[in-house]
Amino acid sequence: MIEVENLTRKYGEFTAVDNVSFSIGHGEVIGLLGHNGAGKTTIMKVITGYLEPTAGTVKVDGVDVTSERISVQEKIGYLPENCPVYQDMHVVEYLEYVAELRAIPEEKRAAAIRQAIDRTKLHEKSSSLISTLSRGYRQRVGVAQAILHQPQILILDEPTNGLDPAQIEEMRSLIRTLSENATVIISTHIMQEVHAVCDRVLIMSHGKLAVDSKIDELEKSERVSITVDKDESTVSSLLKPLSGIRSLKLNPGGNGHKTFHLDVSQSADEVVPEIAKKLVEGGCNVYAIHPELRNLETVFLEVTSKG
């Protein structure tokens, strides 16, 4: 659906996106992560045709964005981070304006607007002036304009910005529904949002693509923590012969029991029973043994801190 190959985008001497490649299939929900200035927004703007690449290509459904920009934009719904809706228009008036810009046939506009309002729960504010709306409702208007033409691709930059917890859950539900018929790219700083709705994550660091992985694969732990009553030499002699153990390190401190951190070469869940068996057979009293927590936030911090 989306093919990005060797994408580079420079602003003068500054390289915002540096030789990035990835592909996104139809119906995927992708989380695009990275610190401010990592290149996320630049990538989204190139995909949507707002910026041209300095080098490389971007194709949407086989169509090159640079050479056939309007054709590609017809397939995309886009919500920028600052939600740039016209404050001096009423909600329905604004959506009518967007429908006209999107060249939705006149006889289909009313139904398209009604569906967008239904999906974003804007009924009670549909006749309100946008400038009078709370930030959360303005965000809903931004989403409504993005989905008005039923795009094949939906790109949302901080879609839950300004929403309360109930509205956030409604947005998550909407994104899941939209993903049944569209490819969705979400850029956000909120890890819980990515975890709640995304299948896969792309992490940008200093303009480069540092991680491209399914979330469940990314969170597989390769570290095990054990607490036993034996010293380091005993534990090392018992566990080092195991093929799955890469390293063993004693955690300083403790109250008589010894806690060790093990790096393993396979999923921690798979190797834990074998470790426990070896320890017990070697005469150790095992007080705790478990894979160490590895979640999206810890992975993000690891990747971005390494640059």
C-alpha positions, 0 to 999 in steps of 0.5 A: 500500500505504501512503499518508502525507498531510500527517502531523504529530506533535507532543509538546507544543510540539515538532514531531517530524514536520512535514507529511510525505507519501509513498506506498509500493507493494507489494513495495518495500523502503524505507530510512528514514534520518535523524539521531537525533530526525529523526522516523523512529521517530515515523513508524514508530509512527504507521504501526503505530498506536502513536501517533496523528497530530496532523494528516494521515492514514496509510492502509494498504491503503486503511484509515485507521490512526487509525479502524481501528487493529486492522485495520491492525496485523493486516497489519503486523510490527514490530521496534522498535529495542530489541527488547522481547522477554520475557527470562524466556520460552523462545524457543518459549514466547515465539513461542507467546505472540505467535501467540496474541496475533496470533490465529493459529488454533491448528491453524496455530500450530506451522507458523507458529512452525516457519517463523519459526524456520527463516527466522531460523535459531533452531533451536539456540536454540529451547528456550533462555531468552531472557535467556541469548541473545546480543544477535544471537540476541535480535534474531533472536527479535525478527524471528521474532515480527515475521514470525510471522503473515506480514504484508503490511508489515514494519517493522524498526528497526535490524534488524542491530543486534548481529549479526556479519557472517555474521548480517548477510548472513543478515538481508539475505537474509531481507529480500530473501526477505520482500520477495517477498511483503511491503512492507519499511521499514527504519530504520537508521544503517548506509548499507551496509544500505540500499544492500544491500537497499533500492530507495528511500530516504526521508531525514528532516531535522528532522522534514521529508522531505528526500529521497524517491528511488530509490537509483540515481537518487540516486547519479547524479553531476552533478560531473566532475573533470578534470586537464589541463596548461592554465590556467583561462582556456584550459579555461574557454574550451573547456568553458563553451560546452558546454550541459551545463556549469553551473560550473567551479572550479580545485582549488588546489595540484597539481604542475604539472597543473591539476585542475578540478571541473565541475558539470554539468546531466546525468548525469556519465557522459553528458557525460564523452565530450563534455568529453574530446573538447573538451579534446583538440581544444583541445590539452590533454593530459588526465591524468584525467577521471572523474565524482566519487563520489556515494554514499548516505553523501555524499548523506545528509551533504549533506542533513542538514548543510543541515537 
